[in-house]
Amino acid sequence: MPANDQPTSLFPTIDAPIVLAGATGALGLLIAHHLRRRGATVRALVRPESSTGAEAESLRRQGAEVVPVDYDSVVALTQACTGAGCVVSALSGLRNIIVDTQTRLLNAAVAAGVPRFIPSDFSADFTKLPEGSNRNFDLRREFQQRLDKAPIQATSILNGMFMDLLKGQAPVVLPGPRRVVYWGDADQPLDFTTMVDTADYTAAAALDPTTPRYLRVAGQVASIRQLRAEASAALGKEFKLFRVGSLGLLATMIKFTRTLAPAQDEVFPPWQGMQYLHNMLSGQAKLAEPLDNARYPDIRWTQVREVLG
Ligand SMILES: NC(=O)c1ccc[n+]([C@@H]2O[C@H](COP(=O)([O-])OP(=O)(O)OC[C@H]3O[C@@H](n4cnc5c(N)ncnc54)[C@H](OP(=O)(O)O)[C@@H]3O)[C@@H](O)[C@H]2O)c1
């Protein structure tokens, strides 16, 4: 790596600014950091009410241009996208964001003549899943149809589950009872990538004009049985497997949870997390191999053991 800590690239990189929507979010802040580290000019779009917060201040300190914008106005978004080499969306939300706001952002990018668009996908492979199997993935497929019709080069980053979630939010590795909980088959391969690695890869992809429609990455592919070994090694205690039941039982549990605690307005209610697990454990959302991990060779992929340790 050169002295200024900027990674070199095997691909031609673009000099035009990168427009980043959702830059104040958890993933957005990390993408902004890695874009700046890679020498990019970053135009961070933020809602006016978020433009004075700590996240916006952090973006400014990193050298990003913070642009307050009315996300309901295609005219304002078009102005904000003018001259950009790529629009990256790290927005998070339900239909009003993933379908409606992203469509306005897409229309603005096209109107401004931006050549490339990276949507806020950052997930397991939702492209082949049956409708209704995951509410959040249905929304991504709906936006995907609009994106694929638009006259712009699109690239989706598919990274499996954020590995960081294994630390607690995803109730799979339970340090207290030392159990790895699952449904179905303990040997089904599952894809995990840390949020930081996903952000670094996205930054590299945003600066790479030659990206294909999909880039699939996984910091580590591990089955439930392998997660048990990783947890045991990371925490120095023997973990055991706990099979709750079949995938059919998980589907029934999802229905019950959704009925008892619908929380339809939440982006990640418990039943949606369970849908995500079902998609992964069934193998239906498994990323097709070969993965694109090696595309940017400067990225070192964090392993499950490091995250759990
Ligand atoms: N693969 C996985 O396991 C996994 C896990 C978690 C998330 N993700 C994905 O990662 C992506 C980013 O998620 P995140 O966790 O970084 O989200 P986050 O922290 O909640 O940030 C969301 C961003 O969207 C902006 N936003 C929200 N509502 C908005 C609106 N109405 N208009 C304009 N902007 C709005 C927020 O702006 P303000 O700061 O102004 O609110 C913020 O910048 C999403 O696609 C999410 O689904 C993947």
PDBQT file of the ligand as one rigid body, heavy atoms in Angstrom, charges set to zero:
ROOT
HETATM    1  N1  LIG A 401     -27.071  -7.764   5.551  1.00  0.00    +0.000 N 
HETATM    2  C1  LIG A 401     -27.449  -7.461   6.783  1.00  0.00    +0.000 C 
HETATM    3  O1  LIG A 401     -27.385  -8.304   7.697  1.00  0.00    +0.000 OA
HETATM    4  C2  LIG A 401     -27.922  -6.083   7.101  1.00  0.00    +0.000 A 
HETATM    5  C3  LIG A 401     -28.158  -5.698   8.416  1.00  0.00    +0.000 A 
HETATM    6  C4  LIG A 401     -28.542  -4.379   8.693  1.00  0.00    +0.000 A 
HETATM    7  C5  LIG A 401     -28.722  -3.472   7.637  1.00  0.00    +0.000 A 
HETATM    8  N2  LIG A 401     -28.508  -3.899   6.366  1.00  0.00    +0.000 N 
HETATM    9  C6  LIG A 401     -28.734  -2.995   5.216  1.00  0.00    +0.000 C 
HETATM   10  O2  LIG A 401     -27.735  -1.988   5.172  1.00  0.00    +0.000 OA
HETATM   11  C7  LIG A 401     -28.295  -0.795   4.594  1.00  0.00    +0.000 C 
HETATM   12  C8  LIG A 401     -28.037   0.389   5.522  1.00  0.00    +0.000 C 
HETATM   13  O3  LIG A 401     -28.598   0.098   6.788  1.00  0.00    +0.000 OA
HETATM   14  P1  LIG A 401     -28.127   0.853   8.135  1.00  0.00    +0.000 P 
HETATM   15  O4  LIG A 401     -28.221  -0.133   9.230  1.00  0.00    +0.000 OA
HETATM   16  O5  LIG A 401     -26.849   1.571   7.878  1.00  0.00    +0.000 OA
HETATM   17  O6  LIG A 401     -29.325   1.908   8.303  1.00  0.00    +0.000 OA
HETATM   18  P2  LIG A 401     -29.425   3.107   9.352  1.00  0.00    +0.000 P 
HETATM   19  O7  LIG A 401     -28.275   3.158  10.259  1.00  0.00    +0.000 OA
HETATM   20  O8  LIG A 401     -30.803   3.018   9.925  1.00  0.00    +0.000 OA
HETATM   21  O9  LIG A 401     -29.332   4.390   8.390  1.00  0.00    +0.000 OA
HETATM   22  C9  LIG A 401     -30.338   4.662   7.492  1.00  0.00    +0.000 C 
HETATM   23  C10 LIG A 401     -30.033   5.900   6.674  1.00  0.00    +0.000 C 
HETATM   24  O10 LIG A 401     -31.204   6.171   5.906  1.00  0.00    +0.000 OA
HETATM   25  C11 LIG A 401     -31.591   7.531   6.140  1.00  0.00    +0.000 C 
HETATM   26  N3  LIG A 401     -33.035   7.672   6.105  1.00  0.00    +0.000 N 
HETATM   27  C12 LIG A 401     -33.939   7.049   6.865  1.00  0.00    +0.000 A 
HETATM   28  N4  LIG A 401     -35.180   7.481   6.561  1.00  0.00    +0.000 NA
HETATM   29  C13 LIG A 401     -35.027   8.392   5.598  1.00  0.00    +0.000 A 
HETATM   30  C14 LIG A 401     -35.936   9.197   4.853  1.00  0.00    +0.000 A 
HETATM   31  N5  LIG A 401     -37.262   9.140   5.048  1.00  0.00    +0.000 N 
HETATM   32  N6  LIG A 401     -35.434  10.039   3.937  1.00  0.00    +0.000 NA
HETATM   33  C15 LIG A 401     -34.113  10.103   3.715  1.00  0.00    +0.000 A 
HETATM   34  N7  LIG A 401     -33.199   9.369   4.377  1.00  0.00    +0.000 NA
HETATM   35  C16 LIG A 401     -33.660   8.531   5.314  1.00  0.00    +0.000 A 
HETATM   36  C17 LIG A 401     -31.067   7.865   7.510  1.00  0.00    +0.000 C 
HETATM   37  O11 LIG A 401     -30.931   9.254   7.600  1.00  0.00    +0.000 OA
HETATM   38  P3  LIG A 401     -31.066  10.056   8.981  1.00  0.00    +0.000 P 
HETATM   39  O12 LIG A 401     -29.699   9.915   9.628  1.00  0.00    +0.000 OA
HETATM   40  O13 LIG A 401     -31.419  11.407   8.555  1.00  0.00    +0.000 OA
HETATM   41  O14 LIG A 401     -32.147   9.349   9.779  1.00  0.00    +0.000 OA
HETATM   42  C18 LIG A 401     -29.745   7.143   7.517  1.00  0.00    +0.000 C 
HETATM   43  O15 LIG A 401     -28.761   7.883   6.868  1.00  0.00    +0.000 OA
HETATM   44  C19 LIG A 401     -29.794  -1.094   4.373  1.00  0.00    +0.000 C 
HETATM   45  O16 LIG A 401     -29.965  -1.573   3.063  1.00  0.00    +0.000 OA
HETATM   46  C20 LIG A 401     -30.043  -2.228   5.348  1.00  0.00    +0.000 C 
HETATM   47  O17 LIG A 401     -31.125  -3.063   5.005  1.00  0.00    +0.000 OA
HETATM   48  C21 LIG A 401     -28.096  -5.166   6.076  1.00  0.00    +0.000 A 
ENDROOT
TORSDOF 0
